[in-house]
């Protein structure tokens, strides 16, 4: 028995295109369904789709990298295209960790900064030279966590108050403080 074949040239040209469009629609609906199941249809899907904490490694290693090459600029860890800068000062690897937004405190996030290699200074969009403390502060709740017992650094990326991408917070925030945890303390 012969397989059925389309007779007109138009039908032979259009049928594969329609089949391809149908296939793409089915795959798109399947992916949407998977995303809906993962997020449990909640409005706040951050915890399911991205991590709230960024493990940086041992404090000794990260402090050494910063001492050798300058502060670390990490791309878009807290959302809304807000890059962050991780810095360490002093000789005690368990103290003096800070996180800043990667733009000047007196400008919005569209004014990107560039690290001057092997220094603790940056150049901004206007060519100004900035130090780390002249960068914008992170939203409340975002900060470093040092586990003294394990000697590890973790970044807490969960902001307790949402910040807009063009906001700059006052210098009185806790970006310079270091949260610590001792596993022996319980």
C-alpha positions as CSV (number, residue, x, y, z in Angstrom):
1,X,0.0,0.0,0.0
2,X,1.3,3.4,-0.9
3,X,1.9,6.1,1.7
4,X,-0.3,9.1,1.3
5,X,1.5,12.1,-0.3
6,X,0.6,15.7,-0.6
7,X,-0.1,16.4,-4.2
8,X,0.3,20.2,-4.6
9,X,3.6,22.0,-4.3
10,X,2.1,24.5,-1.9
11,X,0.9,21.8,0.5
12,X,4.4,20.1,0.3
13,X,6.0,23.4,1.2
14,X,3.6,24.5,4.0
15,X,3.1,21.1,5.8
16,X,6.6,20.8,7.2
17,X,6.6,24.5,8.3
18,X,3.3,24.0,10.2
19,X,4.6,20.8,11.8
20,X,7.8,22.7,12.9
21,X,5.7,25.5,14.4
22,X,3.5,23.0,16.2
23,X,6.6,21.2,17.6
24,X,8.0,24.4,18.9
25,X,4.7,25.3,20.6
26,X,4.5,21.9,22.3
27,X,8.1,22.2,23.6
28,X,7.4,25.8,24.8
29,X,4.3,24.6,26.7
30,X,6.2,21.7,28.2
31,X,9.0,24.1,29.5
32,X,6.4,26.5,30.9
33,X,4.7,23.6,32.7
34,X,8.0,22.5,34.2
35,X,8.8,26.0,35.4
36,X,5.3,26.3,36.9
37,X,5.8,23.0,38.8
38,X,9.2,24.1,40.1
39,X,7.9,27.4,41.3
40,X,4.7,25.9,42.8
41,X,2.9,28.8,41.1
42,X,4.1,31.2,43.8
43,X,4.8,34.9,43.2
44,X,8.1,34.7,45.0
45,X,10.1,32.0,43.2
46,X,13.6,33.2,44.1
47,X,14.4,30.4,46.5
48,X,13.3,27.7,44.0
49,X,15.0,29.1,40.9
50,X,18.2,30.7,42.4
51,X,20.2,30.4,45.5
52,X,20.0,32.8,48.4
53,X,23.5,32.2,49.5
54,X,26.8,32.2,47.5
55,X,29.5,29.9,48.9
56,X,32.8,31.8,48.3
57,X,35.3,29.2,49.8
58,X,37.8,29.4,52.6
59,X,38.4,32.8,54.1
60,X,42.1,32.3,53.7
61,X,41.8,31.7,50.0
62,X,39.4,34.5,49.2
63,X,41.4,37.0,51.4
64,X,44.5,36.0,49.5
65,X,42.9,36.5,46.1
66,X,41.7,40.0,47.2
67,X,45.1,40.9,48.6
68,X,46.8,39.9,45.3
69,X,44.4,41.2,42.8
70,X,42.0,43.6,44.5
71,X,38.3,43.3,45.5
72,X,36.2,40.8,43.7
73,X,33.5,42.1,41.3
74,X,30.7,39.5,41.0
75,X,28.1,39.8,38.3
76,X,24.4,40.1,39.1
77,X,24.2,38.0,42.2
78,X,21.4,40.0,43.9
79,X,19.3,40.5,40.8
80,X,18.1,43.5,38.8
81,X,21.5,43.6,37.0
82,X,23.2,44.8,40.3
83,X,26.8,43.6,40.4
84,X,28.5,43.5,43.8
85,X,32.0,44.0,45.1
86,X,33.5,41.8,47.9
87,X,36.3,43.3,49.8
88,X,38.5,42.3,52.7
89,X,40.8,44.5,54.8
90,X,43.2,43.7,57.6
91,X,45.2,40.7,58.5
92,X,42.5,38.6,60.3
93,X,40.7,36.5,57.6
94,X,37.7,36.2,59.9
95,X,37.1,39.9,60.2
96,X,36.6,43.0,58.1
97,X,34.7,41.6,55.1
98,X,32.4,44.0,53.2
99,X,30.1,43.9,50.2
100,X,29.1,46.9,48.1
101,X,27.1,47.5,44.9
102,X,29.4,47.9,41.9
103,X,28.6,51.5,41.1
104,X,29.5,54.8,42.8
105,X,27.4,55.8,45.8
106,X,26.5,59.1,44.1
107,X,25.4,57.5,40.8
108,X,22.9,54.9,39.8
109,X,23.7,51.4,38.6
110,X,24.1,52.5,35.0
111,X,27.5,54.0,36.0
112,X,29.6,50.9,35.9
113,X,33.0,50.6,37.6
114,X,36.2,49.0,36.5
115,X,38.7,47.6,38.9
116,X,42.2,48.9,38.6
117,X,44.1,45.6,38.7
118,X,46.1,44.8,41.8
119,X,44.7,47.8,43.7
120,X,41.7,48.6,45.9
121,X,40.6,51.4,43.5
122,X,38.1,51.6,40.7
123,X,37.4,53.8,37.7
124,X,33.8,54.8,37.2
125,X,31.9,55.8,34.0
126,X,33.1,59.4,34.3
127,X,36.8,58.4,34.7
128,X,36.9,59.2,38.4
129,X,39.1,57.1,40.7
130,X,37.1,55.6,43.6
131,X,38.0,53.6,46.6
132,X,35.9,50.7,47.9
133,X,34.2,52.9,50.5
134,X,32.9,55.3,47.8
135,X,30.8,52.5,46.3
136,X,27.0,52.2,46.9
137,X,25.9,50.1,49.8
138,X,23.9,46.9,49.4
139,X,20.3,46.4,50.5
140,X,19.6,45.5,54.1
141,X,20.1,41.8,54.7
142,X,22.8,41.3,52.1
143,X,26.2,40.7,53.6
144,X,29.1,38.3,54.4
145,X,28.8,35.4,56.7
146,X,32.0,34.0,58.2
147,X,32.0,30.6,59.7
148,X,35.0,30.8,62.0
149,X,35.0,27.0,62.9
150,X,35.0,26.0,59.2
151,X,37.0,29.0,58.0
152,X,34.6,29.7,55.2
153,X,33.0,32.8,53.6
154,X,29.4,32.8,52.4
155,X,27.5,35.7,50.9
156,X,23.9,36.1,52.2
157,X,22.0,37.5,49.1
158,X,18.6,37.8,50.7
159,X,17.7,41.4,50.9
160,X,15.2,42.1,53.7
161,X,14.0,45.3,52.0
162,X,13.9,45.5,48.2
163,X,16.1,48.2,46.7
164,X,15.6,49.8,43.3
165,X,18.5,49.6,40.9
166,X,19.0,53.4,41.0
167,X,18.9,53.7,44.8
168,X,22.0,54.4,46.9
169,X,21.7,53.6,50.5
170,X,23.3,55.7,53.3
171,X,26.7,54.8,54.7
172,X,25.1,53.8,58.0
173,X,24.0,50.4,56.6
174,X,25.7,47.2,57.7
175,X,27.7,46.5,54.6
176,X,30.9,46.8,56.7
177,X,29.8,44.5,59.4
178,X,30.6,40.8,59.4
179,X,28.1,38.3,60.5
180,X,29.8,35.4,62.2
181,X,28.7,31.9,63.2
182,X,30.4,29.5,65.5
183,X,29.3,25.9,65.0
184,X,30.5,25.2,68.6
185,X,28.1,27.8,69.9
186,X,25.2,25.7,68.8
